[in-house]
Amino acid sequence: MLKKLILIALVFTATYTNAQQKTPRQLFPGLFEAVQSSYIFPDNKTFVDCTPKYEPSQIMKSFNEQKGKTGFNLKEFVLFNFTPPASPTHAFQTNIEEGIRKHIDTLWQVLQRKPDAGSKLSSLAALPNPYIVPGGRFREIYYWDSYFTMLGLQQSHQEKVIGNMIDNFAYLIDTYGFIPNGNRAYYLTRSQPPFFAMMVNLLAKSEGNAILSKYQPQLIKEYNYWMLGAATLAKGKATHRAVRMPDGTLLNRYWDESDEPREESYIKDVDAAKTTKKPLPVFYHHVRAAAASGWDFSSRWFTDPAKIGTIQTTDLVPVDLNCLMYNMELTIARSYQVKGNTAQYKLYTAKAATRKKAILKYFWDEKNAWFNDYNWTSSQRSTIPTLAAVFPLEFKIATAAQAKKVADGLKANFLKPGGLVTTLNFSGQQWDAPNGWAPLQYMAIDGLENYNHHELAKEIAIRWMNLNIRVFKQTGKLLEKYNVVDTSLTAGGGEYPLQDGFGWTNGVLLKLMNRYNFDEKKGE
């Protein structure tokens, strides 16, 4: 058995290594650090998204020859040797008078990208089918964003686009062994919240359960990625994304395989590292794991809510991730049921049942009436309440009594004039108050509906939709995130300016408008 597990691990490692593209930092050593540290571009993501005009070896030869000469201009050198990326929405102007539905319908075309012929020198990993990008600085496909974008695409009867995007994700799983954060070389060390099973289930609603069978190989490959090394873990230990809990149950955490600064946020990470007492490789693992969570950054991951230097992401077993893993196990079980494989159906159903029991045991905090993350290194629950607590409602894991307490907590503490805040901390991080985000609004609303808390669900939805539409009427844009506390202000915090487009905002807004028969002119 041990030999078999070692062989599986070696095969995974070989597949992962062989599929790697070199990143900009690997291709342009010295030049990369010089550019990212010099603020030639205001956003570190710009350079790593540039396309080299010449072979990297040629560019590096020129750089090393010229950099020490009098009058050398780094910006001129970069613009001579690289083509900067364009924003997906830079040339798009909306007609506000045509209304929000027309705007979203048009944006599906603006944000759609054709299959990538791609430059072999670009950091972009080519995809075989058309896809939707979020917008702004996000010029490539993003993993968990795409599920919420698909909610809107389905409302627009664009199942073909959904199918193309799922096929792209299946391709990424087959190519890399997992779905990267995004289709860029510098994202190939981490994934994001695993929504692939949710996507497959979404398409199955319109295309039938044969879809479950079609994508079963990729569902299982992704599951194996998340569970890598789990079989040989001792109690109280973790490896990669797997954690063996004190009672022997297997749960999951966020993880990135690299322990260096993120290339797309290089100078931010280097500067943040000056504030930590942790060994730098440990600190960078925590930072990158937070990026893998999608919540980059939030006081959720800090021991001191005000200090990123205290980040501890890999020490936490997150409630939302494990709910998604529960759904993945159930989806794989159903895919076997479709195929008539009773033994495997029972096996994965049992895995899901075991995980559900563990979710209720480790994450439910009876004293605070909330689902909180669990620190596996200290055997204590986190004391920072977040909107991740709605995930057990979305996946019908919570008891009715627990759901009622979460609903009460949402209404009393998280509900603001524009919707739900992400946490109750005003830390300056973008995944904290005063900001609200479309995916978490949707998971909360949908989760509340599952437990018949219709009135609260609708109230959250109406506040969120009114805020989205009010900002749209003022600016002609739908944004990445919103200030839900003071709706006269825009959202803030984070490593980059507020982005417009925006894939998951469009998708969630359209889904909610149709669910609640919302009239944008009346605001009800």
BASEKOL-593600 format. One line per 5 residues: their letters; for each residue x, y, z of C-alpha. Coordinates in nm, 3 decimals, decimal comma. Layout:
BEGIN
a	X:Y:Z; ...
END
This chain:
BEGIN
mlkkl	0,000:0,000:0,000; 0,282:0,239:0,096; 0,461:0,171:-0,233; 0,140:0,249:-0,421; 0,098:0,580:-0,237
ilial	0,460:0,676:-0,306; 0,409:0,595:-0,674; 0,095:0,811:-0,687; 0,282:1,100:-0,526; 0,572:1,063:-0,769
vftat	0,336:1,056:-1,067; 0,160:1,371:-0,939; 0,495:1,546:-0,885; 0,621:1,448:-1,230; 0,301:1,565:-1,398
ytnaq	0,310:1,893:-1,205; 0,680:1,955:-1,279; 0,661:1,866:-1,648; 0,362:2,092:-1,700; 0,523:2,398:-1,542
qktpr	0,585:2,712:-1,740; 0,869:2,931:-1,626; 0,755:3,241:-1,444; 0,874:3,597:-1,520; 1,101:3,590:-1,214
qlfpg	1,260:3,267:-1,337; 1,298:3,398:-1,692; 1,431:3,743:-1,603; 1,642:3,715:-1,284; 1,762:4,054:-1,171
lfeav	1,553:4,240:-1,426; 1,233:4,116:-1,257; 1,339:4,242:-0,913; 1,459:4,574:-1,058; 1,127:4,639:-1,236
qssyi	0,905:4,531:-0,947; 1,103:4,740:-0,698; 1,116:5,055:-0,911; 0,742:5,125:-0,953; 0,777:5,156:-1,331
fpdnk	0,420:5,029:-1,325; 0,193:5,121:-1,032; 0,074:4,759:-1,004; 0,324:4,471:-0,976; 0,086:4,254:-1,178
tfvdc	0,146:4,463:-1,490; 0,502:4,348:-1,555; 0,431:3,979:-1,499; 0,147:4,010:-1,752; 0,366:4,182:-2,013
tpkye	0,453:3,985:-2,326; 0,822:3,975:-2,414; 0,893:4,089:-2,769; 1,211:3,884:-2,790; 1,355:3,564:-2,648
psqim	1,419:3,598:-2,272; 1,787:3,509:-2,316; 1,825:3,797:-2,566; 1,648:4,041:-2,334; 1,863:3,933:-2,038
ksfne	2,183:3,969:-2,242; 2,083:4,325:-2,339; 1,988:4,408:-1,980; 2,313:4,284:-1,833; 2,511:4,475:-2,097
qkgkt	2,322:4,802:-2,054; 2,219:4,825:-1,687; 2,551:4,961:-1,563; 2,593:5,223:-1,833; 2,542:5,593:-1,774
gfnlk	2,197:5,711:-1,876; 2,037:5,366:-1,867; 1,660:5,408:-1,835; 1,489:5,099:-1,697; 1,139:5,204:-1,802
efvlf	1,247:5,271:-2,160; 1,425:4,935:-2,166; 1,115:4,752:-2,046; 0,881:4,925:-2,293; 1,126:4,850:-2,576
nftpp	1,144:4,480:-2,489; 0,792:4,407:-2,359; 0,432:4,473:-2,465; 0,221:4,585:-2,166; -0,119:4,419:-2,119
aspth	-0,447:4,595:-2,195; -0,738:4,604:-1,953; -1,031:4,389:-2,071; -1,270:4,683:-2,033; -1,043:4,975:-2,121
afqtn	-1,226:5,064:-2,444; -1,579:4,990:-2,322; -1,827:5,268:-2,247; -2,170:5,175:-2,117; -2,501:5,347:-2,187
ieegi	-2,651:5,388:-1,840; -2,992:5,476:-1,983; -3,025:5,126:-2,131; -3,030:4,977:-1,782; -2,839:4,717:-1,583
rkhid	-2,962:4,407:-1,770; -2,846:4,545:-2,104; -2,515:4,643:-1,945; -2,454:4,290:-1,813; -2,562:4,131:-2,140
tlwqv	-2,311:4,348:-2,327; -2,036:4,281:-2,074; -2,055:3,906:-2,135; -1,918:3,988:-2,481; -1,667:4,249:-2,360
lqrkp	-1,522:4,016:-2,096; -1,514:3,707:-2,317; -1,179:3,591:-2,448; -1,119:3,366:-2,747; -0,920:3,043:-2,715
dagsk	-0,557:3,129:-2,657; -0,321:3,092:-2,948; -0,096:3,274:-2,703; 0,267:3,376:-2,717; 0,497:3,104:-2,589
lssla	0,686:3,382:-2,414; 0,382:3,510:-2,223; 0,302:3,413:-1,863; -0,049:3,328:-1,985; -0,127:2,956:-1,989
alpnp	-0,323:2,885:-2,308; -0,681:2,754:-2,283; -0,863:2,565:-2,561; -1,207:2,729:-2,535; -1,358:3,079:-2,500
yivpg	-1,388:3,208:-2,143; -1,495:3,507:-1,933; -1,241:3,714:-1,738; -1,340:3,918:-1,429; -1,227:4,258:-1,564
grfre	-0,983:4,534:-1,471; -0,638:4,401:-1,378; -0,775:4,047:-1,389; -0,706:3,964:-1,754; -0,717:3,586:-1,725
iyywd	-0,961:3,325:-1,601; -0,996:3,298:-1,222; -1,108:2,982:-1,051; -1,369:3,066:-0,789; -1,476:3,390:-0,961
syftm	-1,594:3,182:-1,253; -1,866:2,995:-1,062; -2,040:3,320:-0,967; -1,996:3,452:-1,320; -2,165:3,130:-1,441
lglqq	-2,470:3,201:-1,224; -2,534:3,505:-1,440; -2,443:3,331:-1,765; -2,706:3,069:-1,688; -2,964:3,344:-1,635
shqek	-2,861:3,477:-1,978; -2,913:3,128:-2,127; -2,546:3,104:-2,217; -2,498:2,737:-2,130; -2,255:2,703:-2,420
vignm	-2,019:2,954:-2,258; -2,057:2,776:-1,923; -1,973:2,445:-2,091; -1,667:2,599:-2,257; -1,543:2,735:-1,925
idnfa	-1,594:2,402:-1,747; -1,410:2,230:-2,031; -1,124:2,476:-1,977; -1,111:2,387:-1,608; -1,117:2,017:-1,696
ylidt	-0,827:2,085:-1,933; -0,634:2,259:-1,655; -0,691:1,964:-1,422; -0,573:1,722:-1,689; -0,270:1,940:-1,768
ygfip	-0,155:2,045:-1,421; -0,330:1,800:-1,189; -0,540:2,080:-1,038; -0,708:2,412:-1,121; -0,464:2,698:-1,065
ngnra	-0,567:3,029:-0,906; -0,565:3,164:-1,264; -0,418:3,064:-1,599; -0,081:3,230:-1,545; 0,259:3,071:-1,490
yyltr	0,299:3,254:-1,159; -0,026:3,098:-1,028; 0,083:2,738:-1,083; 0,177:2,680:-0,719; -0,173:2,715:-0,577
sqppf	-0,541:2,664:-0,642; -0,841:2,858:-0,506; -1,166:2,762:-0,328; -1,268:2,440:-0,510; -1,589:2,533:-0,690
fammv	-1,542:2,293:-0,985; -1,801:2,051:-0,844; -2,043:2,342:-0,802; -1,989:2,436:-1,167; -2,053:2,080:-1,282
nllak	-2,372:2,064:-1,074; -2,484:2,398:-1,216; -2,449:2,271:-1,572; -2,613:1,940:-1,479; -2,929:2,133:-1,384
segna	-2,980:2,227:-1,748; -2,793:1,946:-1,926; -2,883:1,645:-1,708; -2,689:1,411:-1,480; -2,478:1,275:-1,766
ilsky	-2,266:1,585:-1,700; -2,162:1,432:-1,366; -2,036:1,125:-1,545; -1,860:1,331:-1,813; -1,648:1,524:-1,564
qpqli	-1,598:1,244:-1,313; -1,229:1,190:-1,405; -1,147:1,555:-1,341; -1,354:1,567:-1,020; -1,153:1,273:-0,886
keyny	-0,820:1,424:-0,996; -0,902:1,749:-0,822; -1,008:1,561:-0,509; -0,675:1,374:-0,509; -0,491:1,706:-0,539
wmlga	-0,662:1,839:-0,228; -0,605:1,512:-0,040; -0,240:1,465:-0,148; -0,041:1,295:0,129; -0,345:1,253:0,352
atlak	-0,337:0,874:0,374; -0,007:0,862:0,564; -0,069:1,160:0,797; -0,049:1,107:1,172; -0,302:1,270:1,405
gkath	-0,235:1,639:1,461; -0,019:1,670:1,148; -0,063:1,844:0,812; 0,090:1,816:0,468; 0,015:2,025:0,160
ravrm	-0,363:2,081:0,178; -0,454:1,793:0,412; -0,482:1,800:0,792; -0,535:1,497:1,018; -0,746:1,619:1,310
pdgtl	-0,699:1,498:1,671; -0,977:1,239:1,632; -0,824:1,106:1,309; -1,065:1,279:1,072; -0,919:1,428:0,754
lnryw	-0,995:1,792:0,680; -0,832:2,049:0,451; -0,652:2,382:0,461; -0,532:2,635:0,204; -0,174:2,596:0,084
desde	0,068:2,723:-0,179; 0,374:2,519:-0,273; 0,605:2,823:-0,288; 0,770:3,003:0,003; 0,876:3,316:-0,186
prees	0,704:3,654:-0,245; 0,418:3,638:-0,494; 0,543:3,763:-0,831; 0,224:3,958:-0,903; 0,249:4,137:-0,564
yikdv	0,624:4,116:-0,516; 0,702:4,448:-0,351; 0,389:4,431:-0,132; 0,503:4,094:0,004; 0,864:4,205:0,051
daakt	0,747:4,513:0,243; 0,497:4,312:0,450; 0,771:4,065:0,539; 0,957:4,347:0,717; 0,675:4,351:0,975
tkkpl	0,683:3,984:1,074; 0,876:3,792:1,337; 0,817:3,465:1,152; 1,089:3,302:0,940; 1,042:3,445:0,589
pvfyh	0,961:3,110:0,419; 0,688:3,049:0,680; 0,551:3,401:0,640; 0,538:3,372:0,260; 0,364:3,034:0,286
hvraa	0,094:3,198:0,501; 0,059:3,493:0,261; 0,034:3,268:-0,043; -0,215:3,038:0,132; -0,435:3,341:0,197
aasgw	-0,418:3,415:-0,176; -0,525:3,054:-0,238; -0,828:3,115:-0,014; -0,941:3,407:-0,230; -0,961:3,617:0,089
dfssr	-0,638:3,810:0,036; -0,625:3,968:0,278; -0,842:3,953:0,586; -0,801:3,975:0,964; -0,955:3,627:0,946
wftdp	-0,600:3,498:0,889; -0,418:3,714:1,149; -0,354:3,658:1,520; -0,355:4,037:1,559; -0,639:4,172:1,338
akigt	-0,440:4,488:1,262; -0,110:4,326:1,161; -0,042:4,121:0,848; 0,289:4,019:1,005; 0,089:3,788:1,234
iqttd	-0,067:3,597:0,944; -0,125:3,226:1,020; -0,328:3,094:0,725; -0,176:2,746:0,703; -0,240:2,691:1,077
lvpvd	-0,614:2,730:1,019; -0,860:2,469:0,897; -1,121:2,689:0,722; -1,492:2,618:0,750; -1,577:2,731:0,396
lnclm	-1,310:2,514:0,231; -1,428:2,203:0,412; -1,789:2,266:0,313; -1,673:2,285:-0,049; -1,481:1,958:-0,002
ynmel	-1,797:1,800:0,143; -1,984:1,906:-0,169; -1,703:1,766:-0,386; -1,730:1,428:-0,212; -2,108:1,420:-0,257
tiars	-2,073:1,517:-0,624; -1,820:1,240:-0,689; -2,055:0,999:-0,510; -2,343:1,102:-0,738; -2,118:1,065:-1,044
yqvkg	-2,063:0,702:-0,945; -2,435:0,659:-0,882; -2,503:0,775:-1,238; -2,261:0,507:-1,359; -2,422:0,241:-1,142
ntaqy	-2,109:0,189:-0,931; -2,268:0,127:-0,591; -1,945:0,049:-0,406; -1,777:0,379:-0,498; -2,101:0,568:-0,443
klyta	-2,113:0,436:-0,086; -1,744:0,506:-0,032; -1,768:0,877:-0,123; -2,102:0,916:0,053; -1,933:0,784:0,366
kaatr	-1,641:1,026:0,320; -1,892:1,313:0,300; -2,080:1,192:0,609; -1,754:1,173:0,806; -1,658:1,524:0,695
kkail	-2,002:1,662:0,783; -1,968:1,523:1,135; -1,623:1,683:1,165; -1,748:2,019:1,035; -2,014:2,028:1,304
kyfwd	-1,765:1,913:1,570; -1,472:2,142:1,497; -1,628:2,456:1,348; -1,949:2,508:1,543; -1,893:2,741:1,839
eknaw	-2,195:2,700:2,063; -2,092:2,979:2,298; -2,071:3,236:2,018; -2,344:3,072:1,805; -2,124:3,080:1,495
fndyn	-1,919:2,861:1,263; -1,553:2,960:1,306; -1,225:2,835:1,157; -1,022:2,589:1,365; -0,652:2,627:1,447
wtssq	-0,511:2,276:1,420; -0,177:2,378:1,579; -0,334:2,513:1,898; -0,653:2,300:1,896; -0,867:2,610:1,936
rstip	-1,134:2,780:1,727; -1,068:3,120:1,581; -1,228:3,409:1,766; -1,281:3,617:1,451; -1,636:3,575:1,316
tlaav	-1,659:3,594:0,936; -1,910:3,538:0,657; -1,748:3,199:0,594; -2,000:3,085:0,857; -2,274:3,080:0,592
fplef	-2,115:2,792:0,399; -2,263:2,521:0,625; -2,604:2,671:0,542; -2,537:2,676:0,168; -2,449:2,306:0,174
kiata	-2,724:2,209:0,423; -2,474:2,088:0,682; -2,600:2,303:0,971; -2,887:2,193:1,190; -3,203:2,404:1,181
aqakk	-3,115:2,542:1,526; -2,763:2,635:1,415; -2,896:2,800:1,099; -3,137:3,005:1,309; -2,850:3,128:1,529
vadgl	-2,637:3,216:1,226; -2,932:3,403:1,075; -2,975:3,596:1,399; -2,603:3,678:1,402; -2,611:3,796:1,043
kanfl	-2,905:4,026:1,113; -2,765:4,164:1,438; -2,398:4,209:1,343; -2,324:4,171:0,972; -2,621:4,331:0,797
kpggl	-2,547:4,689:0,691; -2,725:4,938:0,461; -2,565:4,787:0,148; -2,563:4,420:0,241; -2,334:4,201:0,453
vttln	-1,986:4,298:0,572; -1,723:4,026:0,537; -1,595:4,051:0,895; -1,663:4,292:1,181; -1,305:4,426:1,181
fsgqq	-1,211:4,757:1,017; -0,852:4,653:0,953; -0,783:4,823:0,621; -0,768:4,483:0,450; -1,011:4,444:0,160
wdapn	-1,174:4,124:0,295; -1,282:4,302:0,612; -1,534:4,571:0,702; -1,659:4,794:0,549; -1,644:4,586:0,231
gwapl	-1,900:4,345:0,090; -1,835:4,097:-0,190; -2,080:3,941:-0,436; -1,984:3,574:-0,379; -2,036:3,594:-0,005
qymai	-2,365:3,782:-0,040; -2,486:3,503:-0,267; -2,373:3,216:-0,044; -2,540:3,384:0,255; -2,865:3,453:0,070
dglen	-2,883:3,106:-0,083; -2,791:2,943:0,249; -3,063:3,133:0,434; -3,318:3,032:0,172; -3,223:2,667:0,231
ynhhe	-3,345:2,702:0,590; -3,655:2,909:0,507; -3,520:3,238:0,638; -3,677:3,401:0,335; -3,739:3,745:0,479
lakei	-3,378:3,800:0,586; -3,244:3,653:0,261; -3,457:3,890:0,057; -3,362:4,190:0,272; -2,990:4,121:0,219
airwm	-3,048:4,076:-0,154; -3,246:4,398:-0,193; -2,988:4,604:-0,003; -2,707:4,457:-0,214; -2,890:4,502:-0,546
nlnir	-2,985:4,860:-0,465; -2,622:4,941:-0,383; -2,495:4,778:-0,705; -2,749:4,966:-0,915; -2,699:5,301:-0,741
vfkqt	-2,324:5,287:-0,810; -2,394:5,175:-1,167; -2,621:5,476:-1,228; -2,349:5,705:-1,091; -2,051:5,551:-1,269
gklle	-2,175:5,318:-1,545; -1,978:5,036:-1,381; -2,026:4,725:-1,173; -1,739:4,688:-0,928; -1,536:4,409:-0,772
kynvv	-1,645:4,497:-0,417; -1,855:4,760:-0,237; -1,858:4,960:0,084; -2,175:4,824:0,244; -2,144:5,030:0,565
dtslt	-2,140:5,378:0,412; -2,300:5,338:0,072; -2,199:5,690:-0,032; -1,834:5,579:-0,038; -1,651:5,335:-0,262
aggge	-1,483:5,026:-0,122; -1,119:5,045:-0,021; -0,827:4,849:0,115; -0,615:4,588:-0,053; -0,309:4,583:-0,273
yplqd	-0,455:4,745:-0,583; -0,716:5,008:-0,688; -1,085:4,921:-0,707; -1,154:4,714:-1,020; -1,451:4,734:-1,254
gfgwt	-1,604:4,480:-1,490; -1,683:4,271:-1,293; -1,752:3,904:-1,352; -1,885:3,779:-1,022; -2,073:4,100:-0,942
ngvll	-2,251:4,078:-1,279; -2,337:3,712:-1,230; -2,469:3,739:-0,876; -2,664:4,058:-0,946; -2,845:3,908:-1,247
klmnr	-2,918:3,586:-1,056; -3,063:3,776:-0,760; -3,263:4,017:-0,977; -3,434:3,724:-1,144; -3,484:3,529:-0,823
ynfde	-3,660:3,817:-0,649; -3,824:3,972:-0,959; -3,635:4,290:-0,881; -3,734:4,611:-1,056; -3,421:4,824:-1,095
kkge	-3,623:5,142:-1,144; -3,827:5,097:-0,826; -3,548:4,938:-0,623; -3,769:4,657:-0,496
END
